[in-house]
Each structure stands twice: as structure tokens, then as C-alpha cells.
């Protein structure tokens, strides 16, 4: 097992980024049958009374752009935390740290 200096908390950053990414993807989109089915707490006639609830919340374009900007920073933060974790845990040397960091950041840009 590699790393661990940060108790693998870099994966919490990934989880946050993944959740934001899902919000972006679902923005204003109609819910799938599966998503509606998972909302079992709603009564059968709920969507007849509140048809707008068939859609995910729609954030303004400007807000979504800020979400995307934040998403990029979170992905970068995860990479930095991961690479630093491996360095200070002794899994990578200093040269490896630099080259792997560069490679991971380049991959993010693609």
C-alpha cells in the first residue's frame, strides 16, 4: 500500500469533485426513470402536482462555469495531495515526484 501520510484524504477531494461533476452533468436535465424510482418518498401523484420536479435543479450558466472552474482546481488539488503524499511517505523520490506530478497534471489538461 502506497502513501498514507494524509490518511488517504486526497480521495475525499476526488469524491467532492465527482459530485460536482455529476451536478454539472445533470444540470436542468430531466430525471431518468431510475432516478424517479429512487425518490420513493414521493407519492405516486407527486409529479402530476409538481411537474417541475421531474427535472434536476437548473443552475444559471454563470454558476455552472464557476462549478467547472472549481472542479479543475479540485482535480489539481487531488493530484498535488496524492503526489506529495507518496513523496513524504517514501514511495517516490524527489525526481520521481516532479516527473509524476508533471505527467498527472498534463493528463488532467487533456
Secondary structure, 3 states (H helix, E strand, C coil): CCCCCCCCCHHHHHHHHHHHHHHHHHCCCECCHHHHHCCCCCCCCHHHHCHHHHECCCCCHHHHHHHHHHHHHHHHHHHHHHHHHHHHCCCCCHHHHHHHHHHHHHHHHC
